[in-house]
C-alpha cells in the first residue's frame, strides 16, 4: 500500500537551513568588522558575494534577493529588515505547503 504524505517540505524551507547558517556567519562578520559592515549596508549583494576574510556566504537566490533589497543605515536596522523579509518568505512557503 502506497500512502501520500499530507504535507511535504518545500524547497524554500530546505534552502532556509543552509541560508540561516550563512546569514549567522554574515552577521557575525558585520559585527566584528566595521569595514565589512559598511560594505554590507552600502551594497549588500556585493558584500555577500565577496565574503569576508576568506569566508564565503552561500545563500539561495531567493535569500540573495531578500538581502539585496535591504536598505539599512545601521546593522540593527539591516537585521530588522532581513528578519521581516525572511519571516514573510517563510509564511508564504508554509501557506503554499499547506495548500498543496
NUKOL-345569 format. One record per residue (C-alpha): x, y, z. Coordinates in steps of 0.25 Angstrom, whole numbers. Example, Ala and Ser with C-alpha at 12.3 -4.5 7.8 and 13.67 -1.06 7.14 Angstrom:
<rs>
R,49,-18,31
R,55,-4,29
</rs>
This chain:
<rs>
R,0,0,0
R,6,14,-4
R,2,26,4
R,4,40,1
R,8,50,12
R,-1,61,16
R,9,71,15
R,23,72,9
R,35,80,12
R,36,91,2
R,49,95,-5
R,49,108,2
R,50,102,15
R,61,93,11
R,68,105,6
R,66,112,19
R,74,104,28
R,87,106,20
R,83,120,17
R,81,123,32
R,95,117,35
R,101,126,25
R,93,138,30
R,98,136,44
R,113,136,39
R,110,148,31
R,104,156,43
R,116,152,52
R,125,157,41
R,118,170,40
R,118,171,56
R,133,169,57
R,138,177,45
R,133,192,43
R,138,192,29
R,131,179,25
R,118,185,32
R,119,198,24
R,120,190,11
R,108,181,15
R,100,193,18
R,104,200,5
R,104,189,-5
R,98,176,2
R,99,167,-10
R,113,171,-13
R,117,168,1
R,111,155,2
R,117,150,-12
R,131,155,-8
R,130,149,6
R,139,153,18
R,153,148,22
R,153,136,13
R,139,132,18
R,128,131,7
R,113,133,9
R,106,124,0
R,91,126,0
R,79,123,-9
R,75,132,-20
R,62,136,-12
R,70,139,0
R,80,147,-8
R,68,155,-14
R,63,158,0
R,77,162,5
R,79,171,-8
R,66,178,-5
R,70,183,9
R,74,198,11
R,78,200,25
R,87,210,30
R,91,203,43
R,94,188,45
R,81,187,55
R,73,193,44
R,78,183,34
R,76,172,43
R,61,176,45
R,58,177,30
R,65,164,28
R,57,157,39
R,44,163,33
R,48,159,19
R,51,145,23
R,39,144,32
R,30,148,20
R,37,137,12
R,34,126,22
R,20,130,23
R,18,129,8
R,25,116,7
R,17,110,19
R,4,114,13
R,8,108,-1
R,12,95,6
R,-2,94,14
R,-10,97,1
R,-2,87,-6
</rs>
